[in-house]
């Protein structure tokens, strides 16, 4: 049995969905998990991780191929802090939306037929600080693309709370019965 770490942001970006019982072929970045992962998982859980998967940046020759036996979502508590941006570091402090005609607001993608998906600058900077020793495993049936599931609605009030504590999905531990 090989336990593989999958990072949430990589799979939210472009990972294929899979479930327990499926055949997988993971590109392995390293068989010596980075110490930073211990900050997320804690030392005891970190000691159970055999490999770290990656499918960005390059094609990895080291692979884990086999059938998925178990999947555990890994979450941890984080403190989310919002603060107004300083002048000169983003949107003007007196406006929520970037002024009309400011091309910085048009950062996005053109879809043709005059359709354009854009984002505008926020008045706020968001800092997310992990809370140590709060990692929790939850058995799940599969790993799916997560696009809008965790998106939070915009607040109904002009100033968001300066700080809140919430759970954050960090990744998955996938147990794979490797083929010989």
Secondary structure as GFF3:
##gff-version 3
##sequence-region A 1 180
A	DSSP	beta_strand	2	7	.	.	.	ID=ss1
A	DSSP	alpha_helix	8	14	.	.	.	ID=ss2
A	DSSP	beta_strand	18	19	.	.	.	ID=ss3
A	DSSP	beta_strand	23	30	.	.	.	ID=ss4
A	DSSP	alpha_helix	35	41	.	.	.	ID=ss5
A	DSSP	alpha_helix	43	46	.	.	.	ID=ss6
A	DSSP	beta_strand	51	53	.	.	.	ID=ss7
A	DSSP	beta_strand	63	84	.	.	.	ID=ss8
A	DSSP	three_ten_helix	103	106	.	.	.	ID=ss9
A	DSSP	beta_strand	107	112	.	.	.	ID=ss10
A	DSSP	beta_strand	115	119	.	.	.	ID=ss11
A	DSSP	beta_strand	124	130	.	.	.	ID=ss12
A	DSSP	beta_strand	136	140	.	.	.	ID=ss13
A	DSSP	beta_strand	142	143	.	.	.	ID=ss14
A	DSSP	beta_strand	163	178	.	.	.	ID=ss15
###
